[in-house]
Amino acid sequence: MNTGMDLTTLLFLAAAVFIFLRLRSVLGRKIGHERPPGEPYIQRDGPQGRTDDNVVPLPNRNGDGRANGPAGAEAPVVDRLKGIAQPGTPVAAGLSAIMAADTSFEPNYFIGGAKGAYEIIVTAFAQGDRKSLKPLLSKEVFDGFSGALDQREQAGQTVASSFVGIEKAEIVEAALKATSAHVTVRFVSKLIQSTKNANGAIIDGDPTRVMEVTDIWTFARDVSERDPNWRLVATEAA
């Protein structure tokens, strides 16, 4: 038996399981009006227009769901919000309320997880990968994305997409509504994308041009539940 080969195989399997578990714990649960990536903006209801769900793989967590970053829950709130939100602002107040209700919540790690979730969702939508989308979206958001994919498939359209990267990701809103935590992130990303019709003619986008896209996505989770996942509950275009 080749011991070197067996060890390598085990290492790769362990890495694959670790990555999968991290992605699964990115997001969490439900509600909102969503604009699938590359689709027309859908107006949100109400002044806030957001409801309750979550989405975002939150990295650097222990098995019990507690954050294990350098700041940690023991650090003063003002330090944990440094570079994230200015003291005295509504965003800082919202994040502070979430941290008080959920001691595992760390804004810095949340942003990292949200960026990972954003790339996964944008890429999966372009590829028509409903299986990858479903665990990261609330039911309402998934139904909206799936409906847009149905229309695209029925029209015989195909999308070619290349995710270049995220230029900026910042928390612009945060609130705790009863036990439902909502965090809204503005993403500025760059990608190359084009859509072809059934005849292979480009009807949207440019396969040779990098375009800048700004999206505002809301993630949510119920802090009273053991499930650490966040899910995408609402989207809009800036």
Secondary structure as the mmCIF struct_conf table of DSSP 4:
data_model
#
loop_
_struct_conf.conf_type_id
_struct_conf.id
_struct_conf.beg_label_comp_id
_struct_conf.beg_label_asym_id
_struct_conf.beg_label_seq_id
_struct_conf.end_label_comp_id
_struct_conf.end_label_asym_id
_struct_conf.end_label_seq_id
HELX_RH_AL_P HELX_RH_AL_P1 THR A 3 ARG A 24
TURN_TY1_P TURN_TY1_P1 SER A 25 VAL A 26
STRN STRN1 GLY A 32 GLY A 32
TURN_TY1_P TURN_TY1_P2 PRO A 37 GLY A 38
BEND BEND1 GLU A 39 GLU A 39
HELX_LH_PP_P HELX_LH_PP_P1 GLN A 43 ARG A 44
BEND BEND2 ASP A 45 GLN A 48
STRN STRN2 ARG A 50 ARG A 50
BEND BEND3 ASP A 52 ASP A 52
BEND BEND4 ASN A 60 ASN A 60
STRN STRN3 ARG A 61 ARG A 61
TURN_TY1_P TURN_TY1_P3 GLY A 63 ASP A 64
BEND BEND5 GLY A 65 GLY A 65
STRN STRN4 ALA A 67 ALA A 67
BEND BEND6 GLY A 69 ALA A 71
TURN_TY1_P TURN_TY1_P4 GLY A 72 GLU A 74
BEND BEND7 ALA A 75 ALA A 75
HELX_RH_AL_P HELX_RH_AL_P2 VAL A 77 ARG A 80
TURN_TY1_P TURN_TY1_P5 LEU A 81 ILE A 84
TURN_TY1_P TURN_TY1_P6 PRO A 87 GLY A 88
BEND BEND8 THR A 89 THR A 89
HELX_RH_AL_P HELX_RH_AL_P3 PRO A 90 ALA A 101
TURN_TY1_P TURN_TY1_P7 THR A 103 SER A 104
HELX_RH_AL_P HELX_RH_AL_P4 PRO A 107 GLN A 127
TURN_TY1_P TURN_TY1_P8 GLY A 128 GLY A 128
HELX_RH_AL_P HELX_RH_AL_P5 ARG A 130 LEU A 133
HELX_RH_3T_P HELX_RH_3T_P1 LYS A 134 LEU A 136
STRN STRN5 LEU A 137 LEU A 137
HELX_RH_AL_P HELX_RH_AL_P6 LYS A 139 GLN A 154
TURN_TY1_P TURN_TY1_P9 ALA A 155 GLY A 156
STRN STRN6 THR A 158 LYS A 177
TURN_TY1_P TURN_TY1_P10 ALA A 178 THR A 179
STRN STRN7 SER A 180 LYS A 196
TURN_TY1_P TURN_TY1_P11 ALA A 198 ASN A 199
BEND BEND9 GLY A 200 GLY A 200
STRN STRN8 ILE A 202 GLY A 205
TURN_TY1_P TURN_TY1_P12 PRO A 207 THR A 208
STRN STRN9 MET A 211 ASP A 222
TURN_TY1_P TURN_TY1_P13 VAL A 223 SER A 224
BEND BEND10 GLU A 225 ARG A 226
STRN STRN10 ARG A 231 ALA A 237
#
